[in-house]
Structures are given as C-alpha cells and as structure tokens.
Amino acid sequence: MIGRVQSACLLVALLAAAGCSAASPTGAGPVRPTARPFATPTPAPTGPYVAIGDSYTAGLQLQPSAGGPDGCGRSAVNYPSLVAKDLKLTGGDFTDVSCAGATTADLTAAQRVDGGANPAQLDRLTPGTRLVTLGIGGNDANFTKVMARCAEEGVAQALIAALDPRQADASPCRAFYTSGGTDQLTTLLNTVGDRLAAVLAEVHRRAPQARVYVVGYPALLPADPAPCTAVLGKAVPAGDLAFLAEKEQQLNGVLRARATAAGVGFVDTYTPSAGHDMCAGEAERWVEPPFPAPGRAPLHPNAAGQQGMAQAVLHTLRG
C-alpha cells in the first residue's frame, strides 16, 4: 500500500506531467514539485534458493519425506518447501539441506545421522545462489536439554514440597541456571550469537549475491503459564515455564541482533505463533507438547506450525 507521503508526491508528479500547477502560498507563481526519492521496492524473490537449518526447518516426522538421510527427518511440507512452492521454485532452483539435530558446526562439516551423513550444509551455496534461509541456534543453546533439566528440577522440587512446603522454590530451574550469581544460559546464548555471526560471514563469502534471512523460533510456551497445567501437569512449576519462555525470547533476540549486525533479514515466527504454543488445544497449536499427537515430534512444529512459519518467511520476503 502506498503511504500518505508517497501518495502526495505521486499526485504532485501527475499534476506536473499534465501541465497543471498549484498556486503558491504567496501568489508568486506555480509551486515547483521537489524531487523526492521513492523507496526502492523489494525485488521479487528468485532462485536458486538454499534452505539451511535444524529440525525446526527440516519438519521432523512430518510426512511425506523429502529424501536425504533418514535421521535428518526432512519433510516435503516443511516451511522451505512451502516457500519454494509459493515462489514457484522447482528443480535446481530449490535445495533443502536442513537436518534434525544440526548445530552451527554441522553447517561446515558433515553431520552423522541415522542412515548416513548429511553433507556440510553450506557446501550447497554457490556464487549463483540468490536466496538463503537459515534456521539454526536452538541446538547450540541446548534448548531441549534445558527443558528436560527444568522438568527434572520440577519433579525434585515437588518431592521437597511434599515433605516441607516451606522449602518449596517457585522456580527451581531458574535457581539452577543462575546459581553462583551467573546466568549460565545468557552466557551460552552470547556464544550462540558469536557462532551465528561466523556462519553469516561464511554464507556471504560463498553466496555474495544472495538475499539471506535468519529464521527465528516459534513460541513453545505461552506468556501466561496457566493453560499449561492441563498439558504438562505440575512437572514444571509456573515460574520455570515463564523462565523458559523468557529464554526462548532471549534466543530469538540474539538471532535477530546478529542478523541485523550482519546486514541480513530476520524472520519473526514468535509473534505470529502467539496463542499457538504447545499448551494450546490440538486444533490451535503449532508446536507439539512432550506427549504429541500420533505421528508428530514432541516439542516441534506440526504441519500447521510449518505453514505458519512459511507465511512468516513469505511476508518478510515480500515486505
């Protein structure tokens, strides 16, 4: 949509082209339209397109499979495939090398998985590559392990509270990761940011003409942890659910900051996924809970989640 200022400039230009003039405020003569630069429209995305990333990009356990080593869990209905379909990119114009379990280290070296090895993902970039999406960082941040640790701390705290409620801690996982006065996860996330910066520099070196977008992670948990009791029980206290949500947002913040510093785009999938987290109803959620629907991966996007992420990518590409 054309903005008000642009609309006014366009109207002046059209009047000038038609030989019309407007009276000046002082009556000294016609107003001469001042040339103003128009915003350069974002060019339409084109291929070759290379999709790089971890299991959130691969579409773990979503059928049909898109080939590659079995352990990569690459789906034909993951967000890169949906983006490529919308952009009408087929054949050699679309390459998906994402793989479950990938870290930043697996982008420059082969990743061993069930069924073989996934070649270094960045090796598929060439000077001819024109579009790259990169969804990475969650495994570097050990996010799944952090959630498991929070569950363990929650169970232990429940036993302590049963013996003596006065000893209960409302957020035992937060206490674990901040013991000694240092937030271990913040330190780790800063390291993730450094690794991503190095990856983005390498992407630019290999594909200098490509439009590059870092894709963030969708919301795993709601801002209000109350609905999670029915889904997660009391394994993780409300205080720790809030802590985990805070850390995921911090991870996305690090990814965004590094993308901006490198001069590449960032795709926010967290905002549009609000209300579609793992604690939402089965019909609304984009991310599956620890005990998922049959055939779906726990703590990972389902088909609706991949569609939502694809729409976020396309919106950013065309923004």
C-alpha positions as CSV (number, residue, x, y, z in Angstrom):
1,M,0.0,0.0,0.0
2,I,1.3,3.5,-0.9
3,G,1.9,5.7,2.2
4,R,0.4,9.2,2.6
5,V,3.6,11.0,1.8
6,Q,4.2,8.8,-1.3
7,S,0.6,9.4,-2.4
8,A,1.0,13.1,-2.1
9,C,4.3,13.1,-4.1
10,L,2.7,10.9,-6.8
11,L,-0.2,13.3,-7.0
12,V,2.1,16.3,-7.5
13,A,4.1,14.4,-10.1
14,L,0.9,13.6,-12.0
15,L,-0.3,17.2,-11.9
16,A,3.1,18.4,-13.2
17,A,3.1,15.9,-16.1
18,A,-0.4,17.0,-17.1
19,G,0.7,20.7,-17.3
20,C,-1.2,21.7,-14.2
21,S,0.1,23.9,-11.4
22,A,-0.9,24.9,-8.0
23,A,-0.9,28.4,-6.7
24,S,2.0,29.2,-4.4
25,P,1.2,30.4,-0.9
26,T,2.5,33.9,-1.7
27,G,0.9,34.0,-5.2
28,A,4.4,34.3,-6.7
29,G,3.9,31.6,-9.3
30,P,3.4,27.9,-9.6
31,V,4.8,25.5,-7.0
32,R,7.7,23.5,-8.4
33,P,7.4,19.9,-7.2
34,T,10.6,18.9,-5.3
35,A,12.1,15.7,-6.4
36,R,11.9,13.2,-3.6
37,P,13.4,9.7,-3.6
38,F,10.9,6.9,-3.6
39,A,11.6,3.8,-1.6
40,T,13.1,1.1,-3.7
41,P,10.6,-1.8,-3.9
42,T,11.8,-5.1,-2.7
43,P,12.6,-7.2,-5.7
44,A,10.6,-10.4,-6.1
45,P,12.4,-13.4,-4.5
46,T,14.1,-15.7,-7.1
47,G,16.2,-18.8,-7.0
48,P,18.3,-20.7,-6.7
49,Y,17.1,-21.0,-3.1
50,V,19.0,-23.0,-0.4
51,A,17.3,-23.8,2.9
52,I,19.7,-24.4,5.8
53,G,18.8,-25.4,9.3
54,D,17.9,-27.8,12.1
55,S,14.8,-30.0,12.9
56,Y,12.5,-26.9,13.1
57,T,13.5,-26.2,9.5
58,A,13.5,-29.9,8.4
59,G,10.0,-30.6,9.6
60,L,10.8,-33.6,11.8
61,Q,8.4,-36.5,11.4
62,L,6.1,-34.7,9.1
63,Q,5.0,-36.8,6.1
64,P,5.8,-37.1,3.2
65,S,9.5,-37.3,3.4
66,A,11.7,-35.2,1.2
67,G,14.6,-37.5,1.0
68,G,18.1,-37.3,2.4
69,P,19.4,-39.4,5.3
70,D,16.6,-40.8,7.5
71,G,18.0,-39.2,10.6
72,C,17.6,-35.7,9.1
73,G,13.8,-36.0,9.2
74,R,13.4,-33.7,6.2
75,S,9.8,-33.2,5.1
76,A,8.3,-32.2,1.8
77,V,5.8,-30.0,3.7
78,N,8.3,-28.1,5.8
79,Y,8.4,-24.3,5.6
80,P,11.2,-24.2,3.0
81,S,9.3,-26.5,0.7
82,L,6.1,-24.4,1.2
83,V,8.1,-21.2,0.5
84,A,9.6,-22.7,-2.6
85,K,6.2,-23.8,-3.9
86,D,4.7,-20.4,-3.3
87,L,7.7,-18.8,-5.2
88,K,7.3,-21.4,-8.0
89,L,10.9,-22.6,-7.5
90,T,11.4,-26.2,-8.7
91,G,14.2,-28.5,-9.7
92,G,17.7,-27.0,-9.3
93,D,16.2,-23.7,-8.1
94,F,15.4,-25.2,-4.7
95,T,17.7,-27.1,-2.4
96,D,16.8,-28.1,1.1
97,V,19.8,-29.4,3.2
98,S,18.3,-28.9,6.7
99,C,18.8,-31.8,9.2
100,A,17.5,-32.6,12.6
101,G,20.0,-32.1,15.4
102,A,22.1,-29.7,13.4
103,T,24.2,-27.2,15.2
104,T,26.3,-24.4,13.6
105,A,29.2,-26.8,13.5
106,D,27.2,-29.0,11.1
107,L,27.0,-26.3,8.6
108,T,30.6,-26.5,7.7
109,A,31.2,-30.2,8.3
110,A,29.3,-33.5,7.6
111,Q,26.7,-34.4,10.2
112,R,26.4,-38.1,11.1
113,V,22.8,-39.2,11.5
114,D,20.8,-42.4,11.1
115,G,21.0,-43.6,7.5
116,G,24.3,-42.0,6.7
117,A,25.7,-38.5,6.8
118,N,24.3,-35.1,5.8
119,P,27.0,-33.2,3.9
120,A,28.1,-29.8,5.2
121,Q,25.1,-27.6,4.6
122,L,27.0,-24.5,3.5
123,D,28.6,-26.6,0.7
124,R,25.4,-26.2,-1.3
125,L,25.9,-22.5,-1.5
126,T,27.4,-21.1,-4.7
127,P,28.0,-17.6,-6.2
128,G,24.8,-18.2,-8.2
129,T,22.6,-18.7,-5.0
130,R,20.1,-15.9,-4.8
131,L,18.1,-16.8,-1.7
132,V,19.1,-18.4,1.7
133,T,17.0,-19.1,4.8
134,L,18.9,-20.2,7.9
135,G,17.1,-21.6,10.9
136,I,19.8,-22.6,13.5
137,G,20.9,-22.0,17.1
138,G,18.4,-23.9,19.2
139,N,20.7,-27.0,19.4
140,D,23.7,-24.8,20.1
141,A,21.7,-23.4,23.0
142,N,20.9,-27.0,24.2
143,F,17.3,-25.8,24.4
144,T,15.8,-29.3,24.5
145,K,18.2,-30.3,27.2
146,V,17.4,-27.2,29.2
147,M,13.7,-28.1,29.1
148,A,14.5,-31.6,30.3
149,R,16.6,-30.2,33.1
150,C,13.7,-27.9,34.1
151,A,11.4,-30.9,34.2
152,E,13.9,-32.8,36.4
153,E,14.2,-29.8,38.8
154,G,10.4,-29.5,38.9
155,V,10.0,-33.2,39.9
156,A,12.7,-32.9,42.6
157,Q,11.1,-29.7,43.9
158,A,7.6,-31.4,44.1
159,L,9.1,-34.1,46.3
160,I,10.7,-31.5,48.6
161,A,7.5,-29.5,48.8
162,A,5.6,-32.7,49.7
163,L,7.9,-33.1,52.7
164,D,8.1,-29.5,53.7
165,P,6.2,-26.8,51.8
166,R,8.3,-24.1,53.4
167,Q,11.3,-25.3,51.4
168,A,9.5,-25.1,48.0
169,D,11.1,-23.0,45.3
170,A,8.7,-21.4,42.8
171,S,11.3,-21.5,40.0
172,P,13.9,-24.3,40.8
173,C,15.2,-24.4,37.2
174,R,15.9,-20.7,37.2
175,A,17.7,-21.1,40.5
176,F,19.8,-24.0,39.0
177,Y,20.9,-22.0,36.0
178,T,21.6,-18.8,37.9
179,S,23.3,-20.3,40.9
180,G,26.6,-18.6,41.9
181,G,25.3,-15.3,40.6
182,T,25.9,-16.1,36.9
183,D,23.2,-16.7,34.4
184,Q,24.6,-19.7,32.6
185,L,22.1,-19.6,29.8
186,T,22.7,-15.9,29.0
187,T,26.4,-16.7,28.7
188,L,25.6,-19.7,26.4
189,L,23.3,-17.6,24.2
190,N,26.0,-15.0,23.7
191,T,28.2,-17.8,22.4
192,V,25.4,-18.9,20.1
193,G,25.4,-15.3,18.7
194,D,29.1,-15.4,18.1
195,R,28.8,-18.7,16.2
196,L,25.9,-17.4,14.1
197,A,27.9,-14.3,13.2
198,A,30.7,-16.5,11.9
199,V,28.2,-18.6,9.9
200,L,26.7,-15.5,8.3
201,A,30.1,-14.2,7.3
202,E,30.7,-17.6,5.6
203,V,27.3,-17.5,3.9
204,H,28.2,-14.1,2.5
205,R,31.6,-15.3,1.3
206,R,30.1,-18.3,-0.5
207,A,26.9,-16.6,-1.9
208,P,27.7,-12.9,-2.1
209,Q,24.7,-12.1,-4.2
210,A,22.1,-14.0,-2.1
211,R,19.3,-12.5,0.0
212,V,19.8,-14.1,3.4
213,Y,17.2,-14.5,6.2
214,V,17.7,-15.8,9.6
215,V,14.5,-17.6,10.7
216,G,13.6,-17.4,14.4
217,Y,11.8,-20.0,16.5
218,P,8.0,-20.1,17.2
219,A,6.6,-19.8,20.7
220,L,6.9,-23.0,22.6
221,L,5.1,-21.7,25.7
222,P,2.5,-19.1,26.3
223,A,3.1,-15.8,28.2
224,D,0.6,-17.0,30.8
225,P,1.6,-20.5,32.0
226,A,-1.8,-21.2,33.5
227,P,-3.1,-23.2,30.4
228,C,0.0,-25.5,30.6
229,T,-1.2,-27.3,33.7
230,A,-3.7,-29.4,31.7
231,V,-1.0,-30.3,29.2
232,L,2.2,-30.5,31.2
233,G,0.8,-31.3,34.6
234,K,2.9,-30.0,37.5
235,A,6.2,-31.3,36.3
236,V,7.4,-27.8,35.6
237,P,6.4,-25.1,38.0
238,A,4.7,-21.9,36.6
239,G,7.8,-19.9,37.5
240,D,10.0,-22.1,35.4
241,L,7.6,-22.1,32.4
242,A,7.9,-18.3,32.5
243,F,11.7,-18.7,32.7
244,L,11.8,-21.0,29.7
245,A,9.6,-18.6,27.7
246,E,11.9,-15.8,28.7
247,K,15.0,-17.7,27.5
248,E,13.4,-18.6,24.1
249,Q,12.6,-14.9,23.5
250,Q,16.2,-14.1,24.5
251,L,17.4,-16.7,22.0
252,N,15.3,-15.1,19.3
253,G,16.6,-11.7,20.3
254,V,20.2,-12.8,19.9
255,L,19.4,-14.3,16.4
256,R,17.7,-11.0,15.4
257,A,20.6,-8.9,16.7
258,R,23.2,-10.9,14.9
259,A,21.2,-10.9,11.7
260,T,20.9,-7.1,11.8
261,A,24.6,-6.7,12.6
262,A,25.4,-8.8,9.5
263,G,23.0,-6.8,7.3
264,V,20.7,-9.7,6.6
265,G,17.0,-10.2,7.2
266,F,15.3,-11.7,10.3
267,V,12.0,-13.7,10.2
268,D,10.0,-13.3,13.3
269,T,8.0,-16.5,13.8
270,Y,7.4,-16.0,17.5
271,T,4.9,-13.1,17.2
272,P,2.6,-14.8,14.7
273,S,2.7,-18.1,16.8
274,A,1.3,-16.4,19.9
275,G,-1.6,-18.5,21.1
276,H,-0.4,-21.5,19.0
277,D,2.2,-22.8,21.5
278,M,2.4,-26.4,22.8
279,C,-0.2,-25.6,25.6
280,A,-2.9,-24.6,23.1
281,G,-5.6,-27.0,22.0
282,E,-4.7,-29.6,19.4
283,A,-6.6,-27.7,16.7
284,E,-4.8,-24.4,17.5
285,R,-1.2,-25.4,18.4
286,W,1.7,-25.1,16.0
287,V,4.2,-26.8,18.4
288,E,3.5,-30.3,19.9
289,P,3.8,-30.9,23.6
290,P,6.0,-33.5,25.2
291,F,3.3,-36.1,24.6
292,P,2.4,-35.2,21.0
293,A,-0.4,-36.3,18.7
294,P,0.3,-39.6,16.9
295,G,3.0,-39.3,14.2
296,R,4.3,-35.9,15.4
297,A,7.5,-35.0,17.1
298,P,7.4,-33.7,20.7
299,L,8.4,-30.1,21.2
300,H,8.5,-29.5,17.4
301,P,6.3,-27.7,14.9
302,N,3.4,-29.7,13.4
303,A,2.1,-29.2,9.9
304,A,0.2,-26.1,10.9
305,G,3.3,-24.7,12.5
306,Q,5.3,-25.3,9.3
307,Q,2.6,-23.5,7.4
308,G,2.6,-20.6,9.8
309,M,6.4,-20.3,9.6
310,A,6.2,-20.4,5.8
311,Q,3.8,-17.5,5.8
312,A,6.1,-15.5,8.1
313,V,9.0,-16.1,5.8
314,L,7.0,-15.1,2.7
315,H,5.7,-12.0,4.5
316,T,9.2,-10.9,5.3
317,L,10.5,-11.7,1.8
318,R,7.8,-9.5,0.3
319,G,7.9,-6.8,2.9
